[in-house]
């Protein structure tokens, strides 16, 4: 009989894999970085499987340009 800890561990691992895959897809679709920046972020995400995706979503992903300058947002 599997222990309850194994089930919890499976959920945590699945969430980590989902976060990793989502970050890699987000990096690949991001048009704000050059190919060099994309490679660096991809390597960071792969080298740091937990911290890398978190860093990408917190500081790496740049918001899309809304078409307005800062002066037009008054």
N, CA, C, O and CB atoms as a CASP TS submission, in Angstrom:
PFRMAT TS
TARGET T0000
AUTHOR 0000-0000-0000
METHOD Language model
MODEL 1
PARENT N/A
ATOM      1  N   UNK     1       0.846  -1.177   0.000  1.00  0.00           N
ATOM      2  CA  UNK     1       0.000   0.000   0.000  1.00  0.00           C
ATOM      3  C   UNK     1       0.897   1.249   0.000  1.00  0.00           C
ATOM      4  O   UNK     1       1.764   1.390   0.863  1.00  0.00           O
ATOM      5  CB  UNK     1      -0.966  -0.007   1.231  1.00  0.00           C
ATOM      6  N   UNK     2       0.685   2.159  -0.978  1.00  0.00           N
ATOM      7  CA  UNK     2       1.508   3.375  -1.010  1.00  0.00           C
ATOM      8  C   UNK     2       1.176   4.297   0.154  1.00  0.00           C
ATOM      9  O   UNK     2       0.033   4.383   0.602  1.00  0.00           O
ATOM     10  CB  UNK     2       1.314   4.119  -2.335  1.00  0.00           C
ATOM     11  N   UNK     3       2.188   4.971   0.620  1.00  0.00           N
ATOM     12  CA  UNK     3       1.972   5.897   1.734  1.00  0.00           C
ATOM     13  C   UNK     3       1.362   7.199   1.218  1.00  0.00           C
ATOM     14  O   UNK     3       1.523   7.528   0.043  1.00  0.00           O
ATOM     15  CB  UNK     3       3.303   6.181   2.481  1.00  0.00           C
ATOM     16  N   UNK     4       0.660   7.948   2.083  1.00  0.00           N
ATOM     17  CA  UNK     4       0.087   9.234   1.671  1.00  0.00           C
ATOM     18  C   UNK     4       1.157  10.231   1.229  1.00  0.00           C
ATOM     19  O   UNK     4       0.894  11.112   0.410  1.00  0.00           O
ATOM     20  CB  UNK     4      -0.725   9.830   2.811  1.00  0.00           C
ATOM     21  N   UNK     5       2.363  10.087   1.776  1.00  0.00           N
ATOM     22  CA  UNK     5       3.450  10.989   1.403  1.00  0.00           C
ATOM     23  C   UNK     5       3.809  10.832  -0.066  1.00  0.00           C
ATOM     24  O   UNK     5       4.144  11.806  -0.740  1.00  0.00           O
ATOM     25  CB  UNK     5       4.681  10.735   2.273  1.00  0.00           C
ATOM     26  N   UNK     6       3.736   9.588  -0.565  1.00  0.00           N
ATOM     27  CA  UNK     6       4.025   9.352  -1.979  1.00  0.00           C
ATOM     28  C   UNK     6       3.034  10.100  -2.867  1.00  0.00           C
ATOM     29  O   UNK     6       3.427  10.652  -3.895  1.00  0.00           O
ATOM     30  CB  UNK     6       3.987   7.848  -2.292  1.00  0.00           C
ATOM     31  N   UNK     7       1.761  10.127  -2.488  1.00  0.00           N
ATOM     32  CA  UNK     7       0.745  10.850  -3.259  1.00  0.00           C
ATOM     33  C   UNK     7       1.003  12.344  -3.262  1.00  0.00           C
ATOM     34  O   UNK     7       0.885  13.000  -4.297  1.00  0.00           O
ATOM     35  CB  UNK     7      -0.641  10.571  -2.703  1.00  0.00           C
ATOM     36  N   UNK     8       1.354  12.882  -2.105  1.00  0.00           N
ATOM     37  CA  UNK     8       1.657  14.309  -2.004  1.00  0.00           C
ATOM     38  C   UNK     8       2.903  14.645  -2.813  1.00  0.00           C
ATOM     39  O   UNK     8       2.954  15.667  -3.496  1.00  0.00           O
ATOM     40  CB  UNK     8       1.848  14.721  -0.532  1.00  0.00           C
ATOM     41  N   UNK     9       3.905  13.776  -2.729  1.00  0.00           N
ATOM     42  CA  UNK     9       5.138  13.991  -3.480  1.00  0.00           C
ATOM     43  C   UNK     9       4.843  13.986  -4.984  1.00  0.00           C
ATOM     44  O   UNK     9       5.414  14.782  -5.731  1.00  0.00           O
ATOM     45  CB  UNK     9       6.188  12.907  -3.128  1.00  0.00           C
ATOM     46  N   UNK    10       3.967  13.104  -5.420  1.00  0.00           N
ATOM     47  CA  UNK    10       3.597  13.040  -6.827  1.00  0.00           C
ATOM     48  C   UNK    10       2.916  14.317  -7.297  1.00  0.00           C
ATOM     49  O   UNK    10       3.166  14.782  -8.409  1.00  0.00           O
ATOM     50  CB  UNK    10       2.690  11.857  -7.070  1.00  0.00           C
ATOM     51  N   UNK    11       2.058  14.884  -6.458  1.00  0.00           N
ATOM     52  CA  UNK    11       1.380  16.135  -6.799  1.00  0.00           C
ATOM     53  C   UNK    11       2.396  17.271  -6.894  1.00  0.00           C
ATOM     54  O   UNK    11       2.334  18.082  -7.818  1.00  0.00           O
ATOM     55  CB  UNK    11       0.291  16.472  -5.752  1.00  0.00           C
ATOM     56  N   UNK    12       3.325  17.333  -5.948  1.00  0.00           N
ATOM     57  CA  UNK    12       4.344  18.384  -5.952  1.00  0.00           C
ATOM     58  C   UNK    12       5.235  18.254  -7.188  1.00  0.00           C
ATOM     59  O   UNK    12       5.550  19.251  -7.838  1.00  0.00           O
ATOM     60  CB  UNK    12       5.199  18.319  -4.664  1.00  0.00           C
ATOM     61  N   UNK    13       5.632  17.041  -7.502  1.00  0.00           N
ATOM     62  CA  UNK    13       6.485  16.824  -8.682  1.00  0.00           C
ATOM     63  C   UNK    13       5.737  17.162  -9.975  1.00  0.00           C
ATOM     64  O   UNK    13       6.317  17.744 -10.891  1.00  0.00           O
ATOM     65  CB  UNK    13       6.979  15.360  -8.726  1.00  0.00           C
ATOM     66  N   UNK    14       4.471  16.804 -10.051  1.00  0.00           N
ATOM     67  CA  UNK    14       3.676  17.123 -11.233  1.00  0.00           C
ATOM     68  C   UNK    14       3.531  18.632 -11.411  1.00  0.00           C
ATOM     69  O   UNK    14       3.616  19.144 -12.527  1.00  0.00           O
ATOM     70  CB  UNK    14       2.296  16.471 -11.135  1.00  0.00           C
ATOM     71  N   UNK    15       3.311  19.334 -10.308  1.00  0.00           N
ATOM     72  CA  UNK    15       3.205  20.795 -10.368  1.00  0.00           C
ATOM     73  C   UNK    15       4.534  21.410 -10.807  1.00  0.00           C
ATOM     74  O   UNK    15       4.547  22.368 -11.580  1.00  0.00           O
ATOM     75  CB  UNK    15       2.779  21.367  -8.995  1.00  0.00           C
ATOM     76  N   UNK    16       5.647  20.867 -10.323  1.00  0.00           N
ATOM     77  CA  UNK    16       6.961  21.369 -10.724  1.00  0.00           C
ATOM     78  C   UNK    16       7.236  21.155 -12.196  1.00  0.00           C
ATOM     79  O   UNK    16       7.769  22.038 -12.868  1.00  0.00           O
ATOM     80  CB  UNK    16       8.038  20.706  -9.913  1.00  0.00           C
ATOM     81  N   UNK    17       6.876  19.991 -12.698  1.00  0.00           N
ATOM     82  CA  UNK    17       7.062  19.702 -14.128  1.00  0.00           C
ATOM     83  C   UNK    17       6.172  20.615 -14.963  1.00  0.00           C
ATOM     84  O   UNK    17       6.604  21.133 -15.992  1.00  0.00           O
ATOM     85  CB  UNK    17       6.748  18.213 -14.438  1.00  0.00           C
ATOM     86  N   UNK    18       4.924  20.814 -14.521  1.00  0.00           N
ATOM     87  CA  UNK    18       4.009  21.703 -15.255  1.00  0.00           C
ATOM     88  C   UNK    18       4.550  23.131 -15.285  1.00  0.00           C
ATOM     89  O   UNK    18       4.470  23.798 -16.316  1.00  0.00           O
ATOM     90  CB  UNK    18       2.602  21.683 -14.613  1.00  0.00           C
ATOM     91  N   UNK    19       5.099  23.606 -14.169  1.00  0.00           N
ATOM     92  CA  UNK    19       5.682  24.950 -14.114  1.00  0.00           C
ATOM     93  C   UNK    19       6.891  25.057 -15.039  1.00  0.00           C
ATOM     94  O   UNK    19       7.061  26.069 -15.719  1.00  0.00           O
ATOM     95  CB  UNK    19       6.087  25.302 -12.674  1.00  0.00           C
ATOM     96  N   UNK    20       7.724  24.030 -15.068  1.00  0.00           N
ATOM     97  CA  UNK    20       8.895  24.007 -15.929  1.00  0.00           C
ATOM     98  C   UNK    20       8.482  24.052 -17.407  1.00  0.00           C
ATOM     99  O   UNK    20       9.034  24.830 -18.185  1.00  0.00           O
ATOM    100  CB  UNK    20       9.740  22.753 -15.645  1.00  0.00           C
ATOM    101  N   UNK    21       7.526  23.228 -17.781  1.00  0.00           N
ATOM    102  CA  UNK    21       7.065  23.191 -19.172  1.00  0.00           C
ATOM    103  C   UNK    21       6.412  24.515 -19.559  1.00  0.00           C
ATOM    104  O   UNK    21       6.653  25.030 -20.651  1.00  0.00           O
ATOM    105  CB  UNK    21       6.075  22.028 -19.384  1.00  0.00           C
ATOM    106  N   UNK    22       5.586  25.068 -18.669  1.00  0.00           N
ATOM    107  CA  UNK    22       4.940  26.355 -18.955  1.00  0.00           C
ATOM    108  C   UNK    22       5.975  27.463 -19.143  1.00  0.00           C
ATOM    109  O   UNK    22       5.819  28.317 -20.016  1.00  0.00           O
ATOM    110  CB  UNK    22       3.969  26.729 -17.822  1.00  0.00           C
ATOM    111  N   UNK    23       7.023  27.454 -18.333  1.00  0.00           N
ATOM    112  CA  UNK    23       8.071  28.472 -18.460  1.00  0.00           C
ATOM    113  C   UNK    23       8.818  28.322 -19.776  1.00  0.00           C
ATOM    114  O   UNK    23       9.106  29.318 -20.439  1.00  0.00           O
ATOM    115  CB  UNK    23       9.054  28.382 -17.285  1.00  0.00           C
ATOM    116  N   UNK    24       9.135  27.091 -20.161  1.00  0.00           N
ATOM    117  CA  UNK    24       9.839  26.878 -21.433  1.00  0.00           C
ATOM    118  C   UNK    24       8.983  27.312 -22.613  1.00  0.00           C
ATOM    119  O   UNK    24       9.496  27.909 -23.559  1.00  0.00           O
ATOM    120  CB  UNK    24      10.234  25.404 -21.589  1.00  0.00           C
ATOM    121  N   UNK    25       7.688  27.024 -22.574  1.00  0.00           N
ATOM    122  CA  UNK    25       6.791  27.462 -23.650  1.00  0.00           C
ATOM    123  C   UNK    25       6.709  28.981 -23.681  1.00  0.00           C
ATOM    124  O   UNK    25       6.723  29.588 -24.752  1.00  0.00           O
ATOM    125  CB  UNK    25       5.382  26.854 -23.472  1.00  0.00           C
ATOM    126  N   UNK    26       6.623  29.595 -22.501  1.00  0.00           N
ATOM    127  CA  UNK    26       6.545  31.053 -22.423  1.00  0.00           C
ATOM    128  C   UNK    26       7.809  31.708 -22.967  1.00  0.00           C
ATOM    129  O   UNK    26       7.733  32.719 -23.666  1.00  0.00           O
ATOM    130  CB  UNK    26       6.309  31.494 -20.980  1.00  0.00           C
ATOM    131  N   UNK    27       8.969  31.141 -22.653  1.00  0.00           N
ATOM    132  CA  UNK    27      10.234  31.677 -23.175  1.00  0.00           C
ATOM    133  C   UNK    27      10.253  31.545 -24.697  1.00  0.00           C
ATOM    134  O   UNK    27      10.645  32.479 -25.396  1.00  0.00           O
ATOM    135  CB  UNK    27      11.458  30.937 -22.545  1.00  0.00           C
ATOM    136  N   UNK    28       9.837  30.408 -25.203  1.00  0.00           N
ATOM    137  CA  UNK    28       9.872  30.177 -26.648  1.00  0.00           C
ATOM    138  C   UNK    28       8.935  31.119 -27.394  1.00  0.00           C
ATOM    139  O   UNK    28       9.230  31.515 -28.522  1.00  0.00           O
ATOM    140  CB  UNK    28       9.505  28.732 -26.958  1.00  0.00           C
ATOM    141  N   UNK    29       7.824  31.479 -26.789  1.00  0.00           N
ATOM    142  CA  UNK    29       6.849  32.351 -27.452  1.00  0.00           C
ATOM    143  C   UNK    29       7.133  33.835 -27.262  1.00  0.00           C
ATOM    144  O   UNK    29       6.558  34.668 -27.963  1.00  0.00           O
ATOM    145  CB  UNK    29       5.473  32.046 -26.944  1.00  0.00           C
ATOM    146  N   UNK    30       8.013  34.178 -26.323  1.00  0.00           N
ATOM    147  CA  UNK    30       8.309  35.573 -26.020  1.00  0.00           C
ATOM    148  C   UNK    30       9.114  36.187 -27.151  1.00  0.00           C
ATOM    149  O   UNK    30      10.127  35.628 -27.572  1.00  0.00           O
ATOM    150  CB  UNK    30       9.068  35.696 -24.687  1.00  0.00           C
ATOM    151  N   UNK    31       8.671  37.331 -27.640  1.00  0.00           N
ATOM    152  CA  UNK    31       9.332  38.008 -28.764  1.00  0.00           C
ATOM    153  C   UNK    31      10.174  39.203 -28.316  1.00  0.00           C
ATOM    154  O   UNK    31      10.753  39.897 -29.151  1.00  0.00           O
ATOM    155  CB  UNK    31       8.294  38.472 -29.773  1.00  0.00           C
ATOM    156  N   UNK    32      10.248  39.448 -27.011  1.00  0.00           N
ATOM    157  CA  UNK    32      10.977  40.621 -26.516  1.00  0.00           C
ATOM    158  C   UNK    32      12.478  40.396 -26.408  1.00  0.00           C
ATOM    159  O   UNK    32      13.242  41.359 -26.344  1.00  0.00           O
ATOM    160  CB  UNK    32      10.441  41.022 -25.170  1.00  0.00           C
ATOM    161  N   UNK    33      12.916  39.137 -26.388  1.00  0.00           N
ATOM    162  CA  UNK    33      14.338  38.836 -26.240  1.00  0.00           C
ATOM    163  C   UNK    33      14.930  38.395 -27.573  1.00  0.00           C
ATOM    164  O   UNK    33      14.242  37.827 -28.420  1.00  0.00           O
ATOM    165  CB  UNK    33      14.554  37.748 -25.173  1.00  0.00           C
ATOM    166  N   UNK    34      16.219  38.668 -27.739  1.00  0.00           N
ATOM    167  CA  UNK    34      16.931  38.157 -28.905  1.00  0.00           C
ATOM    168  C   UNK    34      17.130  36.657 -28.724  1.00  0.00           C
ATOM    169  O   UNK    34      16.788  36.105 -27.678  1.00  0.00           O
ATOM    170  CB  UNK    34      18.302  38.887 -29.103  1.00  0.00           C
ATOM    171  N   UNK    35      17.671  36.011 -29.720  1.00  0.00           N
ATOM    172  CA  UNK    35      17.884  34.564 -29.600  1.00  0.00           C
ATOM    173  C   UNK    35      18.865  34.249 -28.468  1.00  0.00           C
ATOM    174  O   UNK    35      18.736  33.217 -27.809  1.00  0.00           O
ATOM    175  CB  UNK    35      18.407  33.984 -30.932  1.00  0.00           C
ATOM    176  N   UNK    36      19.840  35.128 -28.239  1.00  0.00           N
ATOM    177  CA  UNK    36      20.786  34.925 -27.146  1.00  0.00           C
ATOM    178  C   UNK    36      20.108  34.993 -25.781  1.00  0.00           C
ATOM    179  O   UNK    36      20.388  34.178 -24.902  1.00  0.00           O
ATOM    180  CB  UNK    36      21.894  35.957 -27.220  1.00  0.00           C
ATOM    181  N   UNK    37      19.223  35.960 -25.607  1.00  0.00           N
ATOM    182  CA  UNK    37      18.482  36.071 -24.358  1.00  0.00           C
ATOM    183  C   UNK    37      17.571  34.878 -24.127  1.00  0.00           C
ATOM    184  O   UNK    37      17.423  34.401 -23.002  1.00  0.00           O
ATOM    185  CB  UNK    37      17.670  37.343 -24.349  1.00  0.00           C
ATOM    186  N   UNK    38      16.965  34.402 -25.202  1.00  0.00           N
ATOM    187  CA  UNK    38      16.102  33.225 -25.108  1.00  0.00           C
ATOM    188  C   UNK    38      16.898  31.999 -24.687  1.00  0.00           C
ATOM    189  O   UNK    38      16.435  31.209 -23.864  1.00  0.00           O
ATOM    190  CB  UNK    38      15.404  32.964 -26.443  1.00  0.00           C
ATOM    191  N   UNK    39      18.099  31.835 -25.250  1.00  0.00           N
ATOM    192  CA  UNK    39      18.942  30.691 -24.894  1.00  0.00           C
ATOM    193  C   UNK    39      19.364  30.777 -23.427  1.00  0.00           C
ATOM    194  O   UNK    39      19.359  29.771 -22.719  1.00  0.00           O
ATOM    195  CB  UNK    39      20.189  30.626 -25.808  1.00  0.00           C
ATOM    196  N   UNK    40      19.726  31.965 -22.976  1.00  0.00           N
ATOM    197  CA  UNK    40      20.149  32.139 -21.588  1.00  0.00           C
ATOM    198  C   UNK    40      19.006  31.805 -20.637  1.00  0.00           C
ATOM    199  O   UNK    40      19.212  31.103 -19.648  1.00  0.00           O
ATOM    200  CB  UNK    40      20.641  33.577 -21.346  1.00  0.00           C
ATOM    201  N   UNK    41      17.790  32.305 -20.927  1.00  0.00           N
ATOM    202  CA  UNK    41      16.650  31.993 -20.063  1.00  0.00           C
ATOM    203  C   UNK    41      16.319  30.506 -20.100  1.00  0.00           C
ATOM    204  O   UNK    41      15.984  29.926 -19.067  1.00  0.00           O
ATOM    205  CB  UNK    41      15.425  32.811 -20.481  1.00  0.00           C
ATOM    206  N   UNK    42      16.408  29.886 -21.260  1.00  0.00           N
ATOM    207  CA  UNK    42      16.133  28.447 -21.360  1.00  0.00           C
ATOM    208  C   UNK    42      17.129  27.650 -20.534  1.00  0.00           C
ATOM    209  O   UNK    42      16.739  26.730 -19.815  1.00  0.00           O
ATOM    210  CB  UNK    42      16.177  27.986 -22.825  1.00  0.00           C
ATOM    211  N   UNK    43      18.406  27.988 -20.626  1.00  0.00           N
ATOM    212  CA  UNK    43      19.420  27.292 -19.836  1.00  0.00           C
ATOM    213  C   UNK    43      19.233  27.534 -18.346  1.00  0.00           C
ATOM    214  O   UNK    43      19.455  26.630 -17.540  1.00  0.00           O
ATOM    215  CB  UNK    43      20.813  27.733 -20.260  1.00  0.00           C
ATOM    216  N   UNK    44      18.830  28.739 -17.972  1.00  0.00           N
ATOM    217  CA  UNK    44      18.573  29.037 -16.565  1.00  0.00           C
ATOM    218  C   UNK    44      17.421  28.196 -16.036  1.00  0.00           C
ATOM    219  O   UNK    44      17.500  27.651 -14.935  1.00  0.00           O
ATOM    220  CB  UNK    44      18.269  30.526 -16.379  1.00  0.00           C
ATOM    221  N   UNK    45      16.360  28.091 -16.809  1.00  0.00           N
ATOM    222  CA  UNK    45      15.196  27.305 -16.397  1.00  0.00           C
ATOM    223  C   UNK    45      15.556  25.832 -16.276  1.00  0.00           C
ATOM    224  O   UNK    45      15.115  25.160 -15.344  1.00  0.00           O
ATOM    225  CB  UNK    45      14.043  27.487 -17.392  1.00  0.00           C
ATOM    226  N   UNK    46      16.349  25.330 -17.207  1.00  0.00           N
ATOM    227  CA  UNK    46      16.732  23.920 -17.161  1.00  0.00           C
ATOM    228  C   UNK    46      17.758  23.633 -16.065  1.00  0.00           C
ATOM    229  O   UNK    46      17.738  22.555 -15.471  1.00  0.00           O
ATOM    230  CB  UNK    46      17.287  23.491 -18.508  1.00  0.00           C
ATOM    231  N   UNK    47      18.650  24.579 -15.792  1.00  0.00           N
ATOM    232  CA  UNK    47      19.681  24.372 -14.775  1.00  0.00           C
ATOM    233  C   UNK    47      19.113  24.495 -13.362  1.00  0.00           C
ATOM    234  O   UNK    47      19.579  23.830 -12.437  1.00  0.00           O
ATOM    235  CB  UNK    47      20.818  25.373 -14.967  1.00  0.00           C
ATOM    236  N   UNK    48      18.115  25.341 -13.206  1.00  0.00           N
ATOM    237  CA  UNK    48      17.482  25.559 -11.899  1.00  0.00           C
ATOM    238  C   UNK    48      15.997  25.213 -12.027  1.00  0.00           C
ATOM    239  O   UNK    48      15.168  26.112 -12.169  1.00  0.00           O
ATOM    240  CB  UNK    48      17.679  27.049 -11.403  1.00  0.00           C
ATOM    241  N   UNK    49      15.651  23.928 -11.980  1.00  0.00           N
ATOM    242  CA  UNK    49      14.291  23.509 -12.327  1.00  0.00           C
ATOM    243  C   UNK    49      13.175  24.089 -11.460  1.00  0.00           C
ATOM    244  O   UNK    49      12.033  24.153 -11.914  1.00  0.00           O
ATOM    245  CB  UNK    49      14.216  22.044 -12.260  1.00  0.00           C
ATOM    246  N   UNK    50      13.458  24.502 -10.261  1.00  0.00           N
ATOM    247  CA  UNK    50      12.422  25.110  -9.427  1.00  0.00           C
ATOM    248  C   UNK    50      12.549  26.630  -9.463  1.00  0.00           C
ATOM    249  O   UNK    50      11.573  27.336  -9.718  1.00  0.00           O
ATOM    250  CB  UNK    50      12.515  24.594  -7.971  1.00  0.00           C
ATOM    251  N   UNK    51      13.745  27.122  -9.210  1.00  0.00           N
ATOM    252  CA  UNK    51      13.971  28.561  -9.144  1.00  0.00           C
ATOM    253  C   UNK    51      13.918  29.225 -10.522  1.00  0.00           C
ATOM    254  O   UNK    51      13.443  30.354 -10.640  1.00  0.00           O
ATOM    255  CB  UNK    51      15.308  28.839  -8.494  1.00  0.00           C
ATOM    256  N   UNK    52      14.398  28.543 -11.558  1.00  0.00           N
ATOM    257  CA  UNK    52      14.419  29.113 -12.905  1.00  0.00           C
ATOM    258  C   UNK    52      13.055  29.541 -13.416  1.00  0.00           C
ATOM    259  O   UNK    52      12.904  30.687 -13.840  1.00  0.00           O
ATOM    260  CB  UNK    52      15.002  28.129 -13.852  1.00  0.00           C
ATOM    261  N   UNK    53      12.043  28.655 -13.392  1.00  0.00           N
ATOM    262  CA  UNK    53      10.714  29.077 -13.846  1.00  0.00           C
ATOM    263  C   UNK    53      10.111  30.193 -12.992  1.00  0.00           C
ATOM    264  O   UNK    53       9.430  31.079 -13.509  1.00  0.00           O
ATOM    265  CB  UNK    53       9.780  27.893 -13.848  1.00  0.00           C
ATOM    266  N   UNK    54      10.365  30.144 -11.694  1.00  0.00           N
ATOM    267  CA  UNK    54       9.846  31.207 -10.823  1.00  0.00           C
ATOM    268  C   UNK    54      10.480  32.544 -11.188  1.00  0.00           C
ATOM    269  O   UNK    54       9.789  33.560 -11.273  1.00  0.00           O
ATOM    270  CB  UNK    54      10.113  30.876  -9.333  1.00  0.00           C
ATOM    271  N   UNK    55      11.806  32.546 -11.406  1.00  0.00           N
ATOM    272  CA  UNK    55      12.482  33.782 -11.823  1.00  0.00           C
ATOM    273  C   UNK    55      11.958  34.275 -13.158  1.00  0.00           C
ATOM    274  O   UNK    55      11.771  35.477 -13.346  1.00  0.00           O
ATOM    275  CB  UNK    55      13.992  33.565 -11.911  1.00  0.00           C
ATOM    276  N   UNK    56      11.718  33.357 -14.090  1.00  0.00           N
ATOM    277  CA  UNK    56      11.203  33.754 -15.396  1.00  0.00           C
ATOM    278  C   UNK    56       9.869  34.470 -15.252  1.00  0.00           C
ATOM    279  O   UNK    56       9.680  35.550 -15.812  1.00  0.00           O
ATOM    280  CB  UNK    56      11.053  32.532 -16.309  1.00  0.00           C
ATOM    281  N   UNK    57       8.943  33.878 -14.504  1.00  0.00           N
ATOM    282  CA  UNK    57       7.616  34.479 -14.396  1.00  0.00           C
ATOM    283  C   UNK    57       7.609  35.749 -13.552  1.00  0.00           C
ATOM    284  O   UNK    57       6.738  36.600 -13.734  1.00  0.00           O
ATOM    285  CB  UNK    57       6.651  33.481 -13.811  1.00  0.00           C
ATOM    286  N   UNK    58       8.562  35.893 -12.632  1.00  0.00           N
ATOM    287  CA  UNK    58       8.594  37.096 -11.807  1.00  0.00           C
ATOM    288  C   UNK    58       9.356  38.254 -12.461  1.00  0.00           C
ATOM    289  O   UNK    58       8.894  39.395 -12.424  1.00  0.00           O
ATOM    290  CB  UNK    58       9.215  36.776 -10.472  1.00  0.00           C
ATOM    291  N   UNK    59      10.521  37.968 -13.060  1.00  0.00           N
ATOM    292  CA  UNK    59      11.340  39.074 -13.561  1.00  0.00           C
ATOM    293  C   UNK    59      11.698  38.965 -15.034  1.00  0.00           C
ATOM    294  O   UNK    59      12.036  39.979 -15.646  1.00  0.00           O
ATOM    295  CB  UNK    59      12.592  39.162 -12.767  1.00  0.00           C
ATOM    296  N   UNK    60      11.639  37.799 -15.619  1.00  0.00           N
ATOM    297  CA  UNK    60      12.111  37.632 -16.987  1.00  0.00           C
ATOM    298  C   UNK    60      11.096  37.955 -18.045  1.00  0.00           C
ATOM    299  O   UNK    60      11.427  38.506 -19.095  1.00  0.00           O
ATOM    300  CB  UNK    60      12.568  36.262 -17.182  1.00  0.00           C
ATOM    301  N   UNK    61       9.862  37.612 -17.768  1.00  0.00           N
ATOM    302  CA  UNK    61       8.822  37.825 -18.776  1.00  0.00           C
ATOM    303  C   UNK    61       8.451  39.292 -18.803  1.00  0.00           C
ATOM    304  O   UNK    61       8.019  39.856 -17.797  1.00  0.00           O
ATOM    305  CB  UNK    61       7.575  36.951 -18.491  1.00  0.00           C
ATOM    306  N   UNK    62       8.620  39.897 -19.952  1.00  0.00           N
ATOM    307  CA  UNK    62       8.300  41.312 -20.097  1.00  0.00           C
ATOM    308  C   UNK    62       6.879  41.437 -20.616  1.00  0.00           C
ATOM    309  O   UNK    62       6.471  40.667 -21.486  1.00  0.00           O
ATOM    310  CB  UNK    62       9.305  42.024 -21.048  1.00  0.00           C
ATOM    311  N   UNK    63       6.119  42.390 -20.102  1.00  0.00           N
ATOM    312  CA  UNK    63       4.743  42.555 -20.589  1.00  0.00           C
ATOM    313  C   UNK    63       4.735  43.018 -22.043  1.00  0.00           C
ATOM    314  O   UNK    63       5.646  43.709 -22.498  1.00  0.00           O
ATOM    315  CB  UNK    63       3.974  43.564 -19.709  1.00  0.00           C
ATOM    316  N   UNK    64       3.702  42.628 -22.749  1.00  0.00           N
ATOM    317  CA  UNK    64       3.570  43.045 -24.136  1.00  0.00           C
ATOM    318  C   UNK    64       3.303  44.536 -24.195  1.00  0.00           C
ATOM    319  O   UNK    64       2.642  45.088 -23.315  1.00  0.00           O
ATOM    320  CB  UNK    64       2.449  42.264 -24.843  1.00  0.00           C
ATOM    321  N   UNK    65       3.804  45.179 -25.210  1.00  0.00           N
ATOM    322  CA  UNK    65       3.600  46.614 -25.398  1.00  0.00           C
ATOM    323  C   UNK    65       2.141  46.847 -25.775  1.00  0.00           C
ATOM    324  O   UNK    65       1.635  46.247 -26.723  1.00  0.00           O
ATOM    325  CB  UNK    65       4.562  47.188 -26.495  1.00  0.00           C
ATOM    326  N   UNK    66       1.478  47.708 -25.039  1.00  0.00           N
ATOM    327  CA  UNK    66       0.062  47.985 -25.296  1.00  0.00           C
ATOM    328  C   UNK    66      -0.142  48.972 -26.432  1.00  0.00           C
ATOM    329  O   UNK    66      -1.274  49.207 -26.855  1.00  0.00           O
ATOM    330  CB  UNK    66      -0.597  48.516 -24.047  1.00  0.00           C
ATOM    331  N   UNK    67       0.938  49.548 -26.929  1.00  0.00           N
ATOM    332  CA  UNK    67       0.816  50.507 -28.018  1.00  0.00           C
ATOM    333  C   UNK    67       0.727  51.943 -27.541  1.00  0.00           C
ATOM    334  O   UNK    67       0.693  52.864 -28.357  1.00  0.00           O
ATOM    335  CB  UNK    67      -0.382  50.185 -28.842  1.00  0.00           C
ATOM    336  N   UNK    68       0.689  52.146 -26.242  1.00  0.00           N
ATOM    337  CA  UNK    68       0.612  53.487 -25.688  1.00  0.00           C
ATOM    338  C   UNK    68       1.941  53.837 -25.036  1.00  0.00           C
ATOM    339  O   UNK    68       2.588  52.980 -24.434  1.00  0.00           O
ATOM    340  CB  UNK    68      -0.547  53.600 -24.673  1.00  0.00           C
ATOM    341  N   UNK    69       2.340  55.079 -25.152  1.00  0.00           N
ATOM    342  CA  UNK    69       3.528  55.518 -24.441  1.00  0.00           C
ATOM    343  C   UNK    69       3.136  55.889 -23.028  1.00  0.00           C
ATOM    344  O   UNK    69       1.947  55.966 -22.720  1.00  0.00           O
ATOM    345  CB  UNK    69       4.208  56.708 -25.157  1.00  0.00           C
ATOM    346  N   UNK    70       4.101  56.119 -22.168  1.00  0.00           N
ATOM    347  CA  UNK    70       3.820  56.471 -20.787  1.00  0.00           C
ATOM    348  C   UNK    70       3.034  57.786 -20.684  1.00  0.00           C
ATOM    349  O   UNK    70       2.223  57.958 -19.774  1.00  0.00           O
ATOM    350  CB  UNK    70       5.122  56.575 -20.004  1.00  0.00           C
ATOM    351  N   UNK    71       3.275  58.693 -21.604  1.00  0.00           N
ATOM    352  CA  UNK    71       2.581  59.979 -21.562  1.00  0.00           C
ATOM    353  C   UNK    71       1.116  59.841 -21.973  1.00  0.00           C
ATOM    354  O   UNK    71       0.285  60.643 -21.547  1.00  0.00           O
ATOM    355  CB  UNK    71       3.283  60.985 -22.470  1.00  0.00           C
ATOM    356  N   UNK    72       0.786  58.853 -22.781  1.00  0.00           N
ATOM    357  CA  UNK    72      -0.580  58.694 -23.251  1.00  0.00           C
ATOM    358  C   UNK    72      -1.460  57.964 -22.237  1.00  0.00           C
ATOM    359  O   UNK    72      -2.673  57.896 -22.436  1.00  0.00           O
ATOM    360  CB  UNK    72      -0.587  57.951 -24.566  1.00  0.00           C
ATOM    361  N   UNK    73      -0.899  57.419 -21.166  1.00  0.00           N
ATOM    362  CA  UNK    73      -1.659  56.647 -20.192  1.00  0.00           C
ATOM    363  C   UNK    73      -2.236  57.505 -19.076  1.00  0.00           C
ATOM    364  O   UNK    73      -2.629  56.977 -18.036  1.00  0.00           O
ATOM    365  CB  UNK    73      -0.789  55.578 -19.601  1.00  0.00           C
ATOM    366  N   UNK    74      -2.295  58.806 -19.269  1.00  0.00           N
ATOM    367  CA  UNK    74      -2.772  59.719 -18.209  1.00  0.00           C
ATOM    368  C   UNK    74      -4.228  59.550 -17.981  1.00  0.00           C
ATOM    369  O   UNK    74      -4.802  60.230 -17.131  1.00  0.00           O
ATOM    370  CB  UNK    74      -2.482  61.164 -18.552  1.00  0.00           C
TER
END
